[in-house]
Amino acid sequence: MAEDRRKALSEARLAELAPVLDTLLEQSDDAIFCKTLRNVIVSWSRGAERMYGYTASEMVGQPVTRLLPPERAGEAADISRRIAHGEWVDHLETVRLTKDGRRLNVLLTVSPARDALGRICGAVVVARDITERIRAEEAMRRLEAEAQGRTVVLEAASRVALDILSSQTGVDALRHIADSARRLSGARYAALGVARPDGRGLAEFVTVGLTAQEEAAIGPRPMGRGVLGHLLDCREPLRIDSLAAHPASAGFPPNHPPMDSFLGVPIRRGDTVLGSLYLTDKEGGGAFTEADAAAVQALGAYAAVAIHNLQMLSRQRALTRGLITAQEEERRAVAYDLHDGLTQYVMAAHAHLEAFRRAQEAGKAERAARELDQGLRYLKESVVESRRLVNGLRPLALDDLGLAGALEQLLHEEKARAGWQDADLIHNIAGRRFDSALEAAAYRVAQEALTNARKHAATDRVRVLLLAGQEEPGRFPQLTLEVQDWGCGFVPREKAGETERVGLHGMAERVSLMGGTYRLQSAPGMGTTIRAVFPALPPLPDTEENGEQR
């Protein structure tokens, strides 16, 4: 029983961090989701929604095999077996299916998810769409077949691709790409521009072929106007015999060296233009050829992967900093609670008990009794405070009583604190248990709703409904939680700016992370009703196959 409780506590703690992690990871383009060792998905990132086309509500609670093509149906079980033994699955190239049936080439990294005691409780899956990389490799193979006479050029492009994909420094990688494009095409000058996220101009611009003195004399880098900006709207290479004659040409700034012939190649990832490669002044005179454009375009396909990887690296570093900050904030909050609450009660109890000892030794019975009473009172307060702190991390009643019993105890405590006349819990789940993360989420939503009712509703009547629906073939039944008060109510839109204070946003996020739906109804004088509907995930069986290590 103690082992089961520790496991449930750690899994619930991880589940409570899910909103923080989900918020931090929203910026990632990679598909990131968590699954149990039974291959049931329990969280689903925005990147996963974009890559696979399924929303979180469609995938949370569903088996991972929904994403696998028939010929790879056994892959999920094999990965789970490796994870259960503590192995990582690193850089596995495989195929997955999108909602509309498209096949994606993906690069998988699957790592064990461990609880606070180090036990494996599931897995974190990071999937990167490498379809463009595969297409680039295929384009390279086609180019080799079509132009065997340019073997040296293509080998150089391959070497460049390997270099830039392993580069860790953004500007150096961009300059390396530009210089390689210059050599491949036989150009005198080259540049690489990275488009701004909004597509309006350039965020980064590096040049090759200009001396440091020439760059300094030219002045600030281009902003993406003229032909450079025109190329950001192009989807195909642009070859110009004379830059000055092109309609989009805006001329050159003072001290800029003369440039005539031009080759521009968009750097694309899917339909998104990440930037452009610019080549000018073909060596030996004349114009750039189709073969030049094809060679640089092949390099551009790898450059897109490099730019994307570098952007993701920057974002991941920012996410890591955010996660560390969030962890430090949580530790700081616990430290403040211990210092300002529990520690003060214990110190006060110690002082009064010391005074009791001295009074008793001095034969002052009346004072000794008074000091003992005070010391015991502070000890009692410290017990209450310690229970409050523990309950803030994980409600122990969930483990001992289940969801219905824990809510009954919570409602009883809130009724006593608020002085409500009527506080009823109606449920149909007596003795029934659910997934620990689901129980924790439902409990926290009810706790926040009841706290809001006590603080803001000015009511003497509340009701909590907890109803499990009937099972349906092929899907989990629903668990409905409803908290209603008959208080003053409010206009939800007017509370939008106070969302964080009253916890409405937090409740909605918890429900969404569990794949559920959330609804708030309120109006002045009409009370407030909060309704959350979850997929009623069953608890994980306590078996070694599901990650319990004995």
C-alpha positions as CSV (number, residue, x, y, z in Angstrom):
1,M,0.0,0.0,0.0
2,A,2.9,2.4,0.8
3,E,4.5,1.6,-2.5
4,D,1.2,2.3,-4.3
5,R,0.8,5.6,-2.5
6,R,4.3,6.8,-3.4
7,K,3.7,5.9,-7.0
8,A,0.4,7.7,-7.1
9,L,1.9,10.7,-5.4
10,S,4.8,11.0,-7.9
11,E,2.6,10.5,-10.9
12,A,0.1,13.1,-9.7
13,R,3.0,15.5,-9.0
14,L,4.2,15.1,-12.5
15,A,0.6,15.6,-13.8
16,E,0.3,18.9,-11.8
17,L,3.5,20.2,-13.5
18,A,1.9,19.4,-16.9
19,P,0.3,22.9,-17.3
20,V,3.7,24.5,-16.7
21,L,5.4,22.2,-19.1
22,D,2.7,22.5,-21.7
23,T,2.9,26.3,-21.5
24,L,6.6,26.2,-21.9
25,L,6.5,23.8,-24.8
26,E,3.8,25.6,-26.8
27,Q,6.5,27.3,-28.8
28,S,8.1,24.1,-30.1
29,D,7.4,23.0,-33.6
30,D,8.2,19.4,-32.6
31,A,5.4,17.0,-31.8
32,I,5.7,16.3,-28.1
33,F,3.4,14.1,-26.1
34,C,3.4,11.8,-23.0
35,K,2.1,8.3,-22.9
36,T,1.7,5.5,-20.4
37,L,3.5,2.2,-20.7
38,R,0.2,0.9,-22.0
39,N,0.7,3.2,-24.9
40,V,-2.2,5.5,-23.9
41,I,-1.6,9.2,-24.7
42,V,-2.1,11.4,-21.7
43,S,-0.9,14.8,-23.0
44,W,-0.6,16.3,-26.5
45,S,1.3,19.5,-27.4
46,R,0.4,22.2,-29.8
47,G,3.3,21.1,-32.0
48,A,1.7,17.6,-32.1
49,E,-1.6,19.2,-33.2
50,R,0.1,21.0,-36.0
51,M,2.1,18.0,-37.2
52,Y,-0.5,15.2,-37.0
53,G,-3.7,17.3,-37.4
54,Y,-5.4,15.9,-34.3
55,T,-6.4,18.1,-31.4
56,A,-5.6,17.3,-27.8
57,S,-9.2,16.4,-27.2
58,E,-9.1,13.9,-30.0
59,M,-5.9,12.2,-28.9
60,V,-5.7,12.3,-25.1
61,G,-6.9,8.9,-23.9
62,Q,-6.3,7.3,-27.3
63,P,-3.8,4.6,-28.1
64,V,-0.5,5.6,-29.8
65,T,-1.2,2.9,-32.5
66,R,-3.7,5.4,-34.0
67,L,-0.7,7.1,-35.5
68,L,1.0,4.0,-36.8
69,P,0.6,2.6,-40.4
70,P,-0.3,-1.1,-40.5
71,E,3.2,-2.3,-41.4
72,R,4.5,-0.7,-38.2
73,A,1.8,-1.8,-35.8
74,G,4.3,-3.7,-33.5
75,E,6.6,-0.8,-33.2
76,A,4.8,0.8,-30.2
77,A,4.9,-2.3,-28.1
78,D,8.6,-2.8,-28.8
79,I,9.4,0.8,-27.8
80,S,7.4,0.4,-24.6
81,R,9.3,-2.7,-23.7
82,R,12.6,-0.8,-24.1
83,I,11.3,2.1,-22.1
84,A,10.1,-0.2,-19.3
85,H,13.7,-1.4,-19.0
86,G,15.1,2.1,-18.7
87,E,16.4,2.4,-22.3
88,W,16.1,5.5,-24.5
89,V,15.0,5.3,-28.1
90,D,17.1,7.9,-29.8
91,H,16.9,9.2,-33.4
92,L,14.6,6.5,-34.7
93,E,13.6,7.2,-38.3
94,T,10.1,5.9,-38.9
95,V,6.8,6.7,-40.5
96,R,3.6,8.0,-38.9
97,L,0.1,8.8,-40.2
98,T,-1.7,12.2,-40.0
99,K,-5.4,12.7,-39.4
100,D,-6.0,13.1,-43.1
101,G,-4.0,9.9,-43.9
102,R,-0.8,11.4,-45.1
103,R,2.4,9.6,-44.3
104,L,5.1,11.6,-42.5
105,N,8.8,10.7,-42.2
106,V,9.6,11.4,-38.5
107,L,12.6,11.3,-36.3
108,L,11.6,9.9,-32.8
109,T,13.3,10.4,-29.5
110,V,11.5,8.5,-26.7
111,S,12.7,8.8,-23.1
112,P,11.5,7.2,-19.9
113,A,9.4,9.4,-17.6
114,R,10.2,8.8,-14.0
115,D,8.5,9.7,-10.8
116,A,10.2,11.4,-7.8
117,L,11.5,8.0,-6.6
118,G,13.0,7.2,-9.9
119,R,10.4,4.7,-11.0
120,I,9.4,4.6,-14.7
121,C,5.8,5.7,-15.1
122,G,5.6,6.4,-18.8
123,A,7.4,8.0,-21.6
124,V,7.9,11.4,-23.3
125,V,7.9,11.2,-27.1
126,V,9.4,13.9,-29.2
127,A,8.8,13.6,-33.0
128,R,10.3,15.8,-35.6
129,D,9.0,15.9,-39.2
130,I,11.9,15.0,-41.4
131,T,9.9,14.7,-44.6
132,E,11.6,17.8,-46.1
133,R,15.0,16.3,-45.2
134,I,14.0,13.0,-46.9
135,R,12.8,15.0,-49.9
136,A,16.0,16.9,-50.0
137,E,18.0,13.7,-49.9
138,E,15.8,12.3,-52.7
139,A,16.4,15.6,-54.7
140,M,20.1,15.2,-54.2
141,R,19.9,11.6,-55.5
142,R,17.9,12.7,-58.6
143,L,20.4,15.5,-59.2
144,E,23.3,13.1,-59.1
145,A,21.6,10.8,-61.6
146,E,20.7,13.7,-63.9
147,A,24.1,15.5,-63.7
148,Q,26.9,13.0,-63.2
149,G,29.3,15.5,-64.6
150,R,28.8,17.7,-61.5
151,T,29.8,15.0,-59.0
152,V,32.3,17.3,-57.3
153,V,29.7,19.9,-56.8
154,L,27.2,17.5,-55.4
155,E,29.7,16.0,-53.0
156,A,30.5,19.4,-51.8
157,A,26.8,20.1,-51.1
158,S,26.6,16.9,-49.2
159,R,29.6,17.8,-47.0
160,V,28.1,21.2,-46.4
161,A,24.8,19.6,-45.4
162,L,26.5,17.4,-42.8
163,D,28.5,20.4,-41.5
164,I,25.6,22.8,-41.1
165,L,23.2,20.2,-39.6
166,S,25.8,19.6,-36.8
167,S,26.6,23.3,-36.3
168,Q,25.8,24.8,-32.9
169,T,26.5,28.5,-33.7
170,G,23.9,30.3,-35.7
171,V,25.8,33.1,-37.5
172,D,28.8,30.8,-38.3
173,A,26.5,28.2,-39.8
174,L,24.7,30.8,-42.0
175,R,28.1,32.1,-43.2
176,H,29.3,28.6,-43.9
177,I,26.1,27.9,-46.0
178,A,26.6,31.2,-48.0
179,D,30.2,30.5,-48.7
180,S,29.5,27.0,-49.9
181,A,26.7,28.3,-52.2
182,R,29.2,30.9,-53.6
183,R,31.8,28.1,-54.4
184,L,29.1,25.8,-55.8
185,S,27.8,28.4,-58.2
186,G,31.0,30.1,-59.1
187,A,29.9,33.5,-57.7
188,R,32.1,36.3,-56.5
189,Y,29.7,37.4,-53.7
190,A,27.2,35.6,-51.6
191,A,24.8,36.4,-48.8
192,L,22.2,34.6,-46.8
193,G,19.1,36.3,-45.3
194,V,16.9,34.8,-42.6
195,A,13.3,36.0,-42.9
196,R,11.6,37.6,-39.9
197,P,8.9,35.4,-38.3
198,D,6.2,37.8,-39.7
199,G,7.7,37.6,-43.2
200,R,8.3,41.3,-43.3
201,G,12.0,41.8,-44.1
202,L,15.1,40.1,-42.8
203,A,16.0,39.2,-39.2
204,E,19.6,38.1,-40.1
205,F,21.9,38.8,-43.0
206,V,25.4,37.5,-43.5
207,T,27.7,38.1,-46.5
208,V,30.7,36.3,-48.0
209,G,33.2,37.9,-50.4
210,L,33.2,41.4,-48.9
211,T,36.1,42.5,-46.8
212,A,35.6,43.8,-43.3
213,Q,36.4,47.3,-44.6
214,E,33.9,47.0,-47.4
215,E,31.1,45.9,-45.0
216,A,31.9,48.7,-42.6
217,A,31.8,51.3,-45.4
218,I,28.4,50.0,-46.7
219,G,26.8,50.6,-43.3
220,P,23.7,48.9,-41.8
221,R,22.6,45.5,-43.1
222,P,19.7,45.5,-45.6
223,M,16.2,45.3,-44.3
224,G,14.8,43.2,-47.1
225,R,13.7,45.7,-49.7
226,G,14.2,45.7,-53.4
227,V,15.1,42.4,-55.1
228,L,16.0,40.9,-51.6
229,G,12.5,41.5,-50.4
230,H,11.0,40.4,-53.7
231,L,12.7,37.0,-53.3
232,L,11.1,36.4,-49.9
233,D,7.8,36.2,-51.8
234,C,9.1,33.8,-54.4
235,R,8.8,30.0,-54.3
236,E,11.3,29.2,-57.1
237,P,14.9,30.3,-57.9
238,L,15.3,33.8,-59.5
239,R,18.0,34.3,-62.2
240,I,18.7,37.9,-63.3
241,D,21.2,38.8,-66.0
242,S,21.5,42.4,-64.8
243,L,20.3,43.5,-61.3
244,A,19.9,47.2,-62.3
245,A,17.4,46.3,-65.0
246,H,15.0,44.3,-62.8
247,P,11.8,46.1,-61.9
248,A,12.2,45.4,-58.2
249,S,15.7,46.8,-58.0
250,A,16.2,49.6,-55.5
251,G,19.8,50.3,-56.3
252,F,22.8,50.1,-53.9
253,P,23.8,52.2,-50.9
254,P,26.9,54.4,-51.1
255,N,30.2,52.5,-51.1
256,H,28.5,49.3,-52.2
257,P,30.6,47.4,-54.8
258,P,29.0,47.0,-58.3
259,M,27.1,43.8,-58.8
260,D,25.5,42.6,-62.1
261,S,24.4,39.0,-62.5
262,F,22.2,37.6,-59.8
263,L,20.9,34.2,-58.6
264,G,18.4,34.0,-55.7
265,V,17.2,30.7,-54.2
266,P,14.4,30.6,-51.5
267,I,15.2,28.6,-48.4
268,R,11.9,26.8,-47.7
269,R,10.5,24.4,-45.2
270,G,7.3,23.2,-46.6
271,D,5.3,26.2,-47.7
272,T,7.2,28.5,-45.4
273,V,10.1,30.7,-46.7
274,L,12.7,30.7,-43.9
275,G,15.1,32.9,-45.9
276,S,17.0,33.2,-49.2
277,L,20.5,32.6,-50.7
278,Y,21.8,35.4,-52.8
279,L,24.6,35.0,-55.3
280,T,26.0,37.8,-57.5
281,D,28.7,38.3,-60.2
282,K,29.3,35.0,-61.9
283,E,33.0,34.4,-62.2
284,G,34.2,34.8,-65.8
285,G,31.2,37.0,-66.6
286,G,27.9,35.9,-68.0
287,A,24.7,34.8,-66.3
288,F,24.1,32.0,-63.7
289,T,22.8,28.8,-65.3
290,E,20.0,26.4,-64.5
291,A,22.7,23.9,-63.3
292,D,23.9,26.6,-60.8
293,A,20.4,27.1,-59.6
294,A,19.8,23.4,-59.2
295,A,23.0,22.9,-57.2
296,V,22.3,25.9,-54.9
297,Q,18.6,24.8,-54.5
298,A,19.8,21.3,-53.3
299,L,22.0,23.1,-50.8
300,G,19.1,25.3,-49.9
301,A,17.0,22.3,-48.9
302,Y,19.6,21.4,-46.3
303,A,20.0,25.0,-45.3
304,A,16.3,25.0,-44.4
305,V,16.8,22.1,-42.1
306,A,19.8,23.9,-40.6
307,I,18.0,27.2,-40.0
308,H,15.1,25.4,-38.5
309,N,17.3,23.3,-36.2
310,L,19.2,26.4,-35.1
311,Q,15.9,28.2,-34.4
312,M,14.7,25.2,-32.4
313,L,17.9,25.1,-30.5
314,S,17.4,28.7,-29.5
315,R,13.8,28.1,-28.5
316,Q,14.8,24.9,-26.5
317,R,17.4,26.9,-24.6
318,A,14.7,29.5,-23.8
319,L,12.3,26.7,-22.7
320,T,15.0,25.2,-20.5
321,R,15.6,28.5,-18.8
322,G,11.8,28.9,-18.3
323,L,11.5,25.4,-16.8
324,I,14.4,26.1,-14.4
325,T,12.8,29.4,-13.5
326,A,9.5,27.7,-12.8
327,Q,11.1,25.0,-10.7
328,E,12.9,27.7,-8.7
329,E,9.7,29.6,-8.2
330,E,8.0,26.5,-6.9
331,R,10.9,25.8,-4.5
332,R,10.8,29.4,-3.3
333,A,7.0,29.2,-2.7
334,V,7.4,26.0,-0.6
335,A,10.3,27.7,1.3
336,Y,8.2,30.7,2.1
337,D,5.3,28.5,3.2
338,L,7.6,26.6,5.5
339,H,9.3,29.7,6.9
340,D,6.2,31.9,7.3
341,G,3.8,29.2,8.5
342,L,5.0,25.9,9.8
343,T,8.4,27.1,11.2
344,Q,6.7,30.0,13.1
345,Y,4.3,27.6,14.8
346,V,7.0,25.1,15.7
347,M,9.2,27.9,17.1
348,A,6.3,29.3,19.1
349,A,5.5,25.9,20.5
350,H,9.2,25.3,21.4
351,A,9.3,28.7,23.2
352,H,6.2,28.0,25.3
353,L,7.3,24.5,26.1
354,E,10.6,25.8,27.3
355,A,8.7,28.3,29.4
356,F,6.6,25.5,30.8
357,R,9.7,23.6,31.8
358,R,11.2,26.5,33.6
359,A,7.9,27.4,35.4
360,Q,7.5,23.8,36.5
361,E,11.0,23.6,37.8
362,A,10.3,26.9,39.7
363,G,7.1,25.5,41.2
364,K,4.9,28.0,39.4
365,A,2.1,25.6,38.6
366,E,-0.4,28.1,37.2
367,R,2.1,29.6,34.8
368,A,3.4,26.2,33.8
369,A,-0.2,25.1,32.9
370,R,-0.7,28.2,30.9
371,E,2.6,27.8,29.0
372,L,1.8,24.1,28.4
373,D,-1.6,25.0,26.9
374,Q,-0.1,27.6,24.6
375,G,2.6,25.2,23.5
376,L,0.2,22.4,22.8
377,R,-2.1,24.9,20.9
378,Y,0.9,25.9,18.6
379,L,1.8,22.3,18.1
380,K,-1.8,21.6,17.0
381,E,-1.6,24.6,14.6
382,S,1.7,23.2,13.2
383,V,0.0,19.8,12.5
384,V,-2.8,21.6,10.7
385,E,-0.3,23.7,8.7
386,S,1.8,20.7,7.8
387,R,-1.3,18.9,6.5
388,R,-2.2,22.0,4.5
389,L,1.3,22.1,2.9
390,V,1.1,18.3,2.1
391,N,-2.4,18.7,0.7
392,G,-1.1,21.5,-1.5
393,L,1.3,19.1,-3.1
394,R,-1.0,16.1,-3.4
395,P,-4.3,15.6,-1.5
396,L,-3.7,12.5,0.5
397,A,-7.5,11.9,0.7
398,L,-7.4,11.0,-3.0
399,D,-5.2,8.0,-2.2
400,D,-7.1,7.0,0.9
401,L,-10.7,7.7,-0.1
402,G,-10.8,8.0,-3.9
403,L,-12.2,11.0,-5.8
404,A,-15.7,10.9,-4.4
405,G,-14.5,10.5,-0.8
406,A,-11.9,13.3,-1.2
407,L,-14.5,15.7,-2.7
408,E,-16.9,14.9,0.2
409,Q,-14.1,15.7,2.7
410,L,-13.2,18.9,0.8
411,L,-16.8,20.0,0.6
412,H,-17.2,19.4,4.4
413,E,-14.1,21.5,5.1
414,E,-15.2,24.4,2.8
415,K,-18.7,24.4,4.3
416,A,-17.3,24.8,7.8
417,R,-15.0,27.6,6.6
418,A,-17.7,29.5,4.6
419,G,-20.7,28.8,6.9
420,W,-22.9,27.6,4.0
421,Q,-26.3,26.3,5.0
422,D,-26.5,23.8,2.2
423,A,-23.5,22.0,0.6
424,D,-24.4,18.8,-1.2
425,L,-22.3,16.2,-3.1
426,I,-24.2,14.0,-5.6
427,H,-22.3,11.3,-7.3
428,N,-22.6,7.8,-8.8
429,I,-18.9,6.6,-8.5
430,A,-18.9,5.1,-5.0
431,G,-15.7,3.0,-4.7
432,R,-14.7,3.6,-8.3
433,R,-11.1,4.7,-9.1
434,F,-9.8,6.5,-12.1
435,D,-6.4,7.5,-13.5
436,S,-4.4,9.3,-10.8
437,A,-3.8,12.3,-13.0
438,L,-7.5,12.5,-13.8
439,E,-8.4,12.3,-10.2
440,A,-5.9,15.1,-9.3
441,A,-7.2,17.3,-12.1
442,A,-10.9,16.9,-11.1
443,Y,-10.1,17.5,-7.5
444,R,-8.1,20.7,-8.2
445,V,-10.9,22.0,-10.4
446,A,-13.5,21.4,-7.7
447,Q,-11.2,22.9,-5.1
448,E,-10.7,26.1,-7.1
449,A,-14.4,26.4,-7.9
450,L,-15.3,25.9,-4.2
451,T,-12.7,28.4,-3.1
452,N,-14.0,31.0,-5.5
453,A,-17.5,30.4,-4.3
454,R,-16.4,30.9,-0.7
455,K,-14.4,34.1,-1.5
456,H,-16.5,35.8,-4.1
457,A,-20.1,34.3,-4.4
458,A,-21.7,35.5,-1.2
459,T,-23.9,32.5,-1.2
460,D,-25.2,30.0,1.4
461,R,-25.8,27.2,-1.0
462,V,-23.5,25.1,-3.2
463,R,-23.8,21.8,-5.0
464,V,-21.2,19.4,-6.4
465,L,-22.2,16.9,-9.1
466,L,-19.8,14.0,-10.0
467,L,-21.3,11.7,-12.6
468,A,-19.7,8.9,-14.7
469,G,-21.4,8.1,-18.0
470,Q,-22.0,4.8,-19.6
471,E,-19.2,3.1,-21.5
472,E,-19.4,3.2,-25.3
473,P,-17.6,0.8,-27.7
474,G,-14.2,2.2,-28.9
475,R,-14.0,5.1,-26.5
476,F,-13.7,6.0,-22.8
477,P,-16.8,7.0,-20.9
478,Q,-17.1,10.5,-19.7
479,L,-16.7,11.8,-16.2
480,T,-18.7,15.0,-15.5
481,L,-17.9,17.4,-12.7
482,E,-20.2,20.3,-12.0
483,V,-19.8,22.9,-9.2
484,Q,-22.8,25.3,-8.8
485,D,-23.5,28.2,-6.4
486,W,-26.5,30.4,-6.0
487,G,-24.5,33.5,-5.2
488,C,-24.1,37.0,-6.8
489,G,-22.6,35.8,-10.1
490,F,-20.7,38.0,-12.5
491,V,-20.2,38.8,-16.2
492,P,-17.4,36.4,-17.3
493,R,-16.0,38.8,-20.0
494,E,-15.5,41.5,-17.3
495,K,-13.5,39.1,-15.3
496,A,-11.1,38.3,-18.2
497,G,-8.4,40.6,-16.7
498,E,-8.8,39.0,-13.3
499,T,-8.5,35.4,-14.7
500,E,-5.3,34.6,-12.9
501,R,-6.6,35.9,-9.6
502,V,-9.7,33.8,-9.5
503,G,-8.1,30.8,-11.1
504,L,-10.6,30.5,-14.0
505,H,-7.8,30.1,-16.6
506,G,-6.0,27.5,-14.5
507,M,-9.2,25.3,-14.3
508,A,-9.7,25.6,-18.0
509,E,-6.1,24.6,-18.6
510,R,-6.3,21.5,-16.3
511,V,-9.4,20.3,-18.1
512,S,-7.9,20.8,-21.5
513,L,-4.7,19.0,-20.7
514,M,-6.8,15.9,-19.7
515,G,-8.5,16.1,-23.1
516,G,-11.8,17.4,-21.6
517,T,-14.1,20.3,-22.1
518,Y,-14.7,23.2,-19.8
519,R,-17.6,25.6,-19.5
520,L,-18.3,28.5,-17.2
521,Q,-21.8,30.0,-16.9
522,S,-22.5,33.0,-14.7
523,A,-24.6,36.2,-14.7
524,P,-25.2,38.9,-12.0
525,G,-27.7,37.7,-9.5
526,M,-27.9,34.2,-11.1
527,G,-25.0,32.4,-9.5
528,T,-22.2,30.5,-11.2
529,T,-21.9,27.0,-12.6
530,I,-18.6,25.4,-13.6
531,R,-18.8,22.3,-15.7
532,A,-15.9,20.0,-16.7
533,V,-16.2,16.9,-18.7
534,F,-13.2,14.5,-18.8
535,P,-12.5,11.2,-20.6
536,A,-12.9,8.7,-17.7
537,L,-9.4,7.1,-17.9
538,P,-9.1,4.0,-15.8
539,P,-6.2,3.6,-13.3
540,L,-3.0,1.9,-14.5
541,P,-2.8,-1.7,-13.3
542,D,0.0,-2.3,-10.7
543,T,2.2,-4.6,-12.8
544,E,5.8,-4.7,-13.6
545,E,4.9,-4.5,-17.3
546,N,3.5,-1.0,-16.6
547,G,6.7,0.3,-15.1
548,E,6.5,-0.7,-11.4
549,Q,9.9,-1.8,-10.2
550,R,9.8,-4.1,-7.2
